[in-house]
Amino acid sequence: MNGAPSPTPEAGFYFDVGEGHQLWVSTCGDAKGIPAVFLHGGPGGGFQPANASLFDPQRFFTVLFDQRGAGRSLPRGGLQANTTAHLIADIERLREHFGVEKWLVVGGSWGATLALAYAQAHPERVTGLVLRAVFLGTAAELDWAFGTGLRTFYPALYEDFLAALPEEDRADPLPAYYRRILNPDPALHMPAALAWHDTERVLSEVAPTQTRLSIAPDRSRPNSPFVEAHYFQNGCFLGQSGLLENAHKLRGIPGVIVQGRYDLLCPPATSFALAQAWPQAESVMAEVSGHNLQHPAVHQHVKAAIARFRGDRFGLT
């Protein structure tokens, strides 16, 4: 990298991690700055160039990448050799590629899940964690978001969500959605994927402009529902002992948890439970905010949390 530190991601490159996967990787900031890695949500979403604005380019060297099957990584939507363990190994490959000893790990929603899983697997490689909208990858969280929470706050949308399934599948909708989304027949997977995608989008916004499902027949194929169904059907590949139960492995790692007060996908109770189990974490509540990182209050709090990290130290100024 030549000249002034880049405030936006540099032109990306493909990074071969084997098993048929190539990750799309970009960097921003000062190559001699504080190392950081940004983990996008989904799973299956991909990072956005605007995510680089969270990091001061004069102080940080930030790696942003699309995870397996996500964004511009190849193959798009690839589910083979795509598990949480694979993604953790990919983060380590990138760390070694860039010659980083340890780095600040930043992630929200699924990115927070992956950040926690990585930090618990490699605590010696993490200077700190900045997490937004904590998701612990449990079936109970999904049941609440797409069941009790959806039915409580958007009852009409909940009926639309159920109506996208055959009547015999509506008593237990989430496994039915996963099966249909992962079915190779487009006549089955496209309506389910679009209904899932649009419902999730409503839940991610604090004031959505549309709160009912109205699926146009000529819509393009979204990516995230397919990768999400793959992960959610398999318990996010987190094994028997979950992230909360393994929070003791974070001991000594400083962190900040940013939570939107009215986040219907990842509600405050989850962040609170993690903070209770992880004494080195500080919690910050973004009032009148939902799930979306682009909500001004959420974005501001995450950016401020990142700015508090000074190399291997966590500062208050």
C-alpha positions as CSV (number, residue, x, y, z in Angstrom):
1,M,0.0,0.0,0.0
2,N,1.5,3.3,-1.1
3,G,0.7,6.9,-0.2
4,A,-1.8,8.0,2.5
5,P,-3.8,5.4,4.4
6,S,-6.9,4.4,2.4
7,P,-10.2,5.3,4.1
8,T,-12.1,2.9,1.8
9,P,-11.4,-0.7,0.9
10,E,-8.6,-1.2,-1.7
11,A,-9.3,-3.2,-4.8
12,G,-9.9,-6.7,-3.6
13,F,-8.3,-10.0,-4.5
14,Y,-9.3,-13.7,-4.4
15,F,-7.6,-15.7,-1.7
16,D,-7.7,-19.5,-2.2
17,V,-8.5,-21.3,1.0
18,G,-8.7,-24.7,-0.6
19,E,-11.6,-27.2,-0.9
20,G,-12.9,-25.3,-3.9
21,H,-13.4,-21.9,-2.1
22,Q,-11.9,-18.6,-2.9
23,L,-12.5,-15.7,-0.5
24,W,-12.9,-12.1,-1.7
25,V,-10.6,-10.0,0.4
26,S,-9.9,-6.3,0.7
27,T,-8.0,-4.0,3.1
28,C,-8.2,-0.4,4.2
29,G,-6.1,1.9,6.4
30,D,-2.5,2.2,7.3
31,A,-0.5,-1.0,6.7
32,K,1.5,-0.3,9.9
33,G,-1.6,0.4,11.9
34,I,-3.5,-1.5,14.5
35,P,-4.6,-4.8,12.9
36,A,-8.3,-5.5,12.8
37,V,-10.6,-7.9,11.0
38,F,-14.3,-7.3,10.1
39,L,-16.7,-10.2,10.1
40,H,-19.9,-9.7,8.1
41,G,-23.3,-11.0,9.0
42,G,-25.7,-13.6,7.5
43,P,-24.3,-16.1,7.3
44,G,-24.0,-15.6,3.6
45,G,-24.2,-11.8,3.5
46,G,-20.9,-10.3,2.5
47,F,-19.1,-7.1,3.6
48,Q,-20.1,-3.7,2.3
49,P,-17.5,-1.0,1.4
50,A,-19.3,1.3,3.9
51,N,-18.2,-1.1,6.7
52,A,-14.7,0.4,6.3
53,S,-15.9,3.7,7.7
54,L,-16.1,2.1,11.1
55,F,-12.3,2.2,11.3
56,D,-10.0,5.3,11.4
57,P,-7.7,4.7,8.4
58,Q,-4.9,6.7,10.2
59,R,-4.8,4.2,13.1
60,F,-6.1,0.9,11.9
61,F,-5.1,-1.7,9.2
62,T,-8.4,-3.5,8.6
63,V,-9.0,-6.7,6.7
64,L,-12.5,-7.2,5.3
65,F,-13.5,-10.4,3.5
66,D,-16.5,-12.3,2.2
67,Q,-16.9,-15.6,4.0
68,R,-17.3,-18.9,2.1
69,G,-20.3,-18.9,-0.1
70,A,-21.0,-15.2,0.6
71,G,-20.7,-11.9,-1.3
72,R,-18.2,-12.1,-4.1
73,S,-16.4,-15.2,-2.8
74,L,-16.5,-18.2,-5.1
75,P,-18.5,-20.3,-5.5
76,R,-21.3,-18.0,-4.6
77,G,-23.6,-19.8,-2.2
78,G,-21.2,-22.8,-2.0
79,L,-22.2,-25.0,0.9
80,Q,-19.7,-27.8,0.6
81,A,-16.9,-27.5,3.2
82,N,-18.7,-24.6,4.6
83,T,-19.0,-24.8,8.4
84,T,-18.0,-22.6,11.4
85,A,-14.8,-24.5,11.8
86,H,-13.9,-23.8,8.2
87,L,-14.5,-20.1,8.6
88,I,-12.4,-20.0,11.8
89,A,-9.6,-21.7,9.9
90,D,-10.0,-19.1,7.1
91,I,-9.6,-16.2,9.5
92,E,-6.4,-17.8,10.8
93,R,-5.1,-18.2,7.2
94,L,-5.8,-14.5,6.5
95,R,-4.1,-13.5,9.8
96,E,-1.0,-15.5,8.7
97,H,-1.1,-14.2,5.2
98,F,-1.0,-10.6,6.4
99,G,1.7,-11.3,9.0
100,V,-0.5,-10.3,11.9
101,E,0.3,-11.7,15.4
102,K,-3.1,-10.7,16.9
103,W,-5.9,-8.4,16.0
104,L,-9.1,-6.7,17.0
105,V,-12.1,-8.7,15.9
106,V,-15.3,-6.8,14.9
107,G,-18.6,-8.5,14.0
108,G,-22.3,-8.1,14.2
109,S,-25.2,-10.6,14.2
110,W,-23.8,-13.7,12.6
111,G,-20.5,-11.8,12.5
112,A,-20.7,-11.6,16.3
113,T,-21.3,-15.4,16.4
114,L,-18.2,-16.1,14.3
115,A,-16.1,-13.5,16.3
116,L,-17.0,-15.3,19.5
117,A,-16.3,-18.7,18.1
118,Y,-12.9,-17.5,16.7
119,A,-11.9,-15.9,20.0
120,Q,-12.8,-19.0,22.0
121,A,-10.8,-21.1,19.6
122,H,-7.8,-18.7,19.4
123,P,-7.9,-16.3,22.4
124,E,-4.2,-15.7,22.0
125,R,-4.8,-14.1,18.6
126,V,-7.4,-11.6,19.8
127,T,-6.5,-8.1,21.2
128,G,-10.2,-7.4,21.8
129,L,-13.8,-7.9,20.5
130,V,-16.3,-5.3,19.3
131,L,-19.7,-7.1,18.9
132,R,-23.0,-5.8,17.7
133,A,-26.3,-7.5,18.0
134,V,-25.1,-10.7,19.7
135,F,-26.4,-13.9,18.2
136,L,-25.3,-17.1,19.9
137,G,-26.4,-19.5,17.1
138,T,-29.1,-21.3,19.1
139,A,-32.4,-22.7,17.9
140,A,-34.1,-20.9,20.8
141,E,-33.0,-17.5,19.4
142,L,-34.3,-18.4,15.9
143,D,-37.5,-19.7,17.4
144,W,-38.0,-16.4,19.2
145,A,-37.1,-14.2,16.2
146,F,-39.2,-16.0,13.6
147,G,-41.8,-17.3,16.0
148,T,-42.8,-15.5,19.3
149,G,-41.2,-12.2,18.4
150,L,-42.5,-12.1,14.8
151,R,-46.0,-13.2,16.0
152,T,-46.0,-10.6,18.8
153,F,-44.8,-7.5,16.9
154,Y,-45.9,-8.3,13.4
155,P,-48.9,-10.7,13.6
156,A,-50.1,-10.1,10.1
157,L,-46.5,-10.7,8.7
158,Y,-46.4,-13.9,10.8
159,E,-49.5,-15.1,9.0
160,D,-47.9,-14.3,5.7
161,F,-44.7,-16.1,6.8
162,L,-46.8,-19.3,7.6
163,A,-48.9,-19.0,4.5
164,A,-45.7,-19.4,2.3
165,L,-45.6,-23.1,3.6
166,P,-48.0,-26.0,3.0
167,E,-50.5,-26.2,5.8
168,E,-49.1,-29.4,7.1
169,D,-45.7,-27.7,7.7
170,R,-47.0,-24.7,9.6
171,A,-47.0,-26.2,13.1
172,D,-43.2,-26.3,13.0
173,P,-42.2,-23.7,10.4
174,L,-38.5,-23.2,10.8
175,P,-37.3,-26.8,9.9
176,A,-39.9,-26.7,7.1
177,Y,-38.4,-23.5,5.8
178,Y,-34.8,-25.0,6.0
179,R,-35.9,-28.1,4.1
180,R,-37.6,-26.1,1.3
181,I,-34.9,-23.5,0.9
182,L,-32.3,-26.3,0.6
183,N,-34.4,-28.3,-1.9
184,P,-32.8,-28.3,-5.4
185,D,-36.2,-27.6,-7.0
186,P,-36.5,-23.8,-7.7
187,A,-40.3,-24.2,-7.6
188,L,-39.9,-25.1,-3.9
189,H,-36.8,-23.1,-2.8
190,M,-37.5,-19.8,-4.5
191,P,-40.8,-18.9,-2.8
192,A,-39.4,-20.0,0.6
193,A,-36.1,-18.2,0.2
194,L,-37.9,-14.9,-0.8
195,A,-40.4,-15.2,2.1
196,W,-37.5,-15.8,4.6
197,H,-35.4,-13.0,3.1
198,D,-38.2,-10.4,3.2
199,T,-39.4,-11.4,6.7
200,E,-35.8,-11.1,8.0
201,R,-35.4,-7.7,6.4
202,V,-38.6,-6.4,8.2
203,L,-37.2,-7.7,11.5
204,S,-33.9,-6.0,10.9
205,E,-35.3,-2.5,10.7
206,V,-36.7,-0.4,13.5
207,A,-39.2,1.3,11.2
208,P,-39.7,-0.8,8.1
209,T,-41.6,0.8,5.2
210,Q,-43.3,-2.5,4.3
211,T,-44.5,-5.0,6.8
212,R,-46.3,-7.6,4.7
213,L,-45.0,-10.2,2.2
214,S,-45.7,-9.4,-1.4
215,I,-43.4,-11.6,-3.5
216,A,-42.9,-10.5,-7.2
217,P,-42.6,-13.6,-9.5
218,D,-39.5,-12.2,-11.3
219,R,-37.3,-11.6,-8.2
220,S,-33.7,-12.5,-8.4
221,R,-32.3,-15.3,-6.2
222,P,-31.1,-14.0,-2.8
223,N,-28.0,-15.6,-1.4
224,S,-28.3,-15.4,2.4
225,P,-31.4,-17.6,2.9
226,F,-29.6,-20.6,1.4
227,V,-26.4,-20.2,3.5
228,E,-28.5,-19.4,6.6
229,A,-30.7,-22.5,6.1
230,H,-27.5,-24.6,5.8
231,Y,-26.1,-23.2,9.0
232,F,-29.3,-23.0,11.0
233,Q,-30.3,-26.6,10.1
234,N,-27.0,-27.7,11.6
235,G,-27.0,-25.7,14.8
236,C,-24.6,-23.2,13.2
237,F,-22.0,-26.0,13.5
238,L,-21.2,-25.0,17.1
239,G,-21.2,-28.4,18.7
240,Q,-22.7,-29.5,21.9
241,S,-21.3,-26.9,24.2
242,G,-22.4,-23.4,23.0
243,L,-20.8,-20.0,22.9
244,L,-22.4,-18.9,26.2
245,E,-21.2,-22.0,28.0
246,N,-17.7,-21.4,26.7
247,A,-17.6,-17.7,27.6
248,H,-15.0,-18.5,30.2
249,K,-12.5,-18.9,27.3
250,L,-12.8,-15.1,26.7
251,R,-11.3,-14.4,30.1
252,G,-8.8,-11.6,29.8
253,I,-10.0,-10.4,26.4
254,P,-11.5,-6.9,26.6
255,G,-14.7,-6.2,24.6
256,V,-17.6,-3.9,23.9
257,I,-21.1,-5.2,23.1
258,V,-23.3,-2.7,21.2
259,Q,-27.0,-3.5,21.3
260,G,-30.0,-2.0,19.7
261,R,-32.8,-1.6,22.2
262,Y,-35.5,-2.7,19.8
263,D,-33.6,-5.3,17.9
264,L,-36.1,-8.0,17.1
265,L,-33.6,-10.5,15.5
266,C,-31.1,-10.3,18.3
267,P,-32.8,-8.9,21.4
268,P,-31.0,-7.3,24.4
269,A,-31.5,-10.4,26.6
270,T,-28.9,-12.2,24.6
271,S,-26.2,-9.5,24.9
272,F,-27.0,-9.2,28.6
273,A,-26.5,-12.9,29.1
274,L,-23.1,-12.8,27.4
275,A,-22.0,-9.8,29.3
276,Q,-22.9,-11.6,32.6
277,A,-20.7,-14.5,31.6
278,W,-17.8,-12.3,30.3
279,P,-16.7,-9.8,33.0
280,Q,-14.2,-8.0,30.7
281,A,-17.1,-6.9,28.3
282,E,-18.8,-3.6,28.5
283,S,-22.3,-3.2,27.2
284,V,-23.5,-0.1,25.3
285,M,-27.2,0.3,24.5
286,A,-28.3,2.2,21.3
287,E,-31.6,3.5,22.3
288,V,-34.5,3.7,19.7
289,S,-32.5,1.4,17.4
290,G,-33.0,-1.9,15.8
291,H,-30.7,-4.5,14.3
292,N,-29.3,-2.7,11.3
293,L,-25.7,-1.5,11.5
294,Q,-26.5,1.5,9.3
295,H,-28.9,2.9,11.9
296,P,-27.0,6.1,12.9
297,A,-26.9,5.4,16.7
298,V,-25.8,1.8,16.2
299,H,-23.1,2.8,13.7
300,Q,-21.9,5.6,16.0
301,H,-21.6,3.3,19.0
302,V,-19.7,0.6,17.1
303,K,-17.3,3.2,15.6
304,A,-16.7,4.7,19.0
305,A,-16.1,1.3,20.5
306,I,-13.5,0.4,17.9
307,A,-11.7,3.8,18.4
308,R,-11.2,2.9,22.1
309,F,-8.7,0.2,21.2
310,R,-5.1,1.2,21.2
311,G,-3.0,-1.7,19.9
312,D,-2.8,-4.3,22.7
313,R,-4.5,-1.9,25.1
314,F,-8.1,-1.0,25.6
315,G,-8.4,2.7,26.5
316,L,-11.1,5.0,27.8
317,T,-10.1,8.0,25.7
